[in-house]
Amino acid sequence: MPSNEQPDFDEEFAKAVAEWRDKHRLREDDAVTLLVELFRIHQQHWDALRRREIPSFEQFRADITKLLGAAQTFQQQSSVLLELLRSQSPAHRAARITRAAAIFATLAALLAGYLIGRAWR
């Protein structure tokens, strides 16, 4: 698994600002330096809000792992079922209705309709 250590961006930023101040010969209380510091405060505030509102995926890692395992199990079982259904012979499939049975059912329905019509009057 990858390491969870994050580089220290605050330290890198502080070094970059110090080098920039030295390069341009700015004093500690110069307006531009104060604006950079104000921007840094603003950025830390919004980073904290973002972290609070958007949860890390670390919280869901166990659930994601379980879901992955369930999906793999489902896929394996469904492929076994599909192979079993494909290998099934036509004799085990649903029986068809014969022509004689269909004609008999139609005649019975017509007779029943006639009798119900006669009794309804």
C-alpha positions in Angstrom: 0.0 0.0 0.0 1.2 3.5 -0.7 2.5 5.6 2.2 0.0 8.0 3.7 2.7 10.6 4.5 2.1 13.9 2.8 5.0 16.3 2.0 5.0 19.5 4.2 3.7 22.1 1.8 3.6 24.7 4.6 7.4 24.5 5.1 8.0 24.6 1.3 5.8 27.6 1.0 7.6 29.4 3.8 10.9 28.7 2.2 9.7 30.0 -1.2 8.3 33.2 0.4 11.6 33.7 2.3 13.6 33.3 -0.9 11.3 35.6 -2.8 11.6 38.3 0.0 15.4 38.0 -0.1 15.5 38.1 -3.9 13.4 41.3 -4.0 14.8 42.7 -0.8 11.5 43.1 1.0 11.2 43.8 4.7 9.2 41.6 7.1 6.5 44.3 7.4 6.3 45.2 3.7 2.7 45.4 2.4 3.3 42.7 -0.3 4.6 40.3 2.4 1.6 41.0 4.6 -0.7 40.3 1.6 1.0 36.9 1.0 0.6 36.1 4.6 -3.1 37.1 4.5 -3.6 34.9 1.4 -2.0 32.0 3.2 -4.4 32.4 6.1 -7.3 32.5 3.6 -6.1 29.4 1.9 -5.7 27.5 5.2 -9.3 28.5 6.1 -10.8 27.2 2.8 -8.7 24.0 3.0 -10.1 23.3 6.5 -13.6 23.9 5.2 -13.1 21.6 2.3 -11.7 18.8 4.4 -14.6 19.1 6.8 -17.3 19.0 4.1 -15.8 16.4 1.8 -15.0 13.1 3.7 -11.9 11.1 2.8 -12.2 7.9 1.0 -10.2 6.3 3.8 -13.5 6.2 5.8 -15.1 4.1 3.0 -12.2 1.8 2.2 -13.6 -1.2 4.0 -17.0 -0.8 2.4 -15.5 -0.4 -1.0 -13.5 -3.6 -0.5 -16.6 -5.5 0.6 -18.5 -4.2 -2.4 -15.7 -5.3 -4.7 -15.8 -8.8 -3.2 -19.6 -9.0 -3.5 -19.4 -7.9 -7.1 -16.8 -10.6 -7.9 -18.8 -13.3 -6.2 -22.0 -12.2 -8.1 -20.1 -12.3 -11.4 -18.7 -15.8 -10.7 -22.1 -17.1 -9.6 -24.0 -15.5 -12.6 -21.5 -16.9 -15.1 -22.0 -20.4 -13.6 -25.8 -20.0 -13.8 -25.5 -18.8 -17.4 -23.4 -21.8 -18.4 -25.9 -24.1 -16.7 -28.8 -22.6 -18.5 -27.0 -22.8 -21.9 -26.1 -26.5 -21.3 -29.8 -27.4 -20.5 -31.4 -29.6 -23.1 -34.6 -28.5 -24.9 -36.6 -31.2 -23.3 -36.4 -29.4 -19.9 -37.7 -26.1 -21.3 -41.3 -24.9 -21.0 -43.9 -27.1 -22.8 -45.7 -25.5 -25.7 -49.5 -25.4 -26.0 -50.8 -27.8 -28.7 -53.2 -26.7 -31.4 -55.9 -29.1 -30.1 -55.7 -27.6 -26.6 -56.0 -24.1 -28.0 -59.1 -25.0 -30.0 -60.7 -26.7 -27.0 -60.0 -23.7 -24.8 -61.5 -21.3 -27.4 -64.6 -23.4 -27.7 -65.0 -23.7 -23.9 -64.6 -19.9 -23.6 -67.3 -19.3 -26.3 -69.7 -21.7 -24.6 -69.1 -20.1 -21.2 -69.6 -16.7 -22.7 -72.9 -17.8 -24.3 -74.2 -19.4 -21.1 -73.2 -16.3 -19.0 -75.0 -14.1 -21.5 -78.1 -16.2 -21.4 -78.1 -16.2 -17.6 -77.6 -12.5 -17.4 -80.8 -11.6 -19.2 
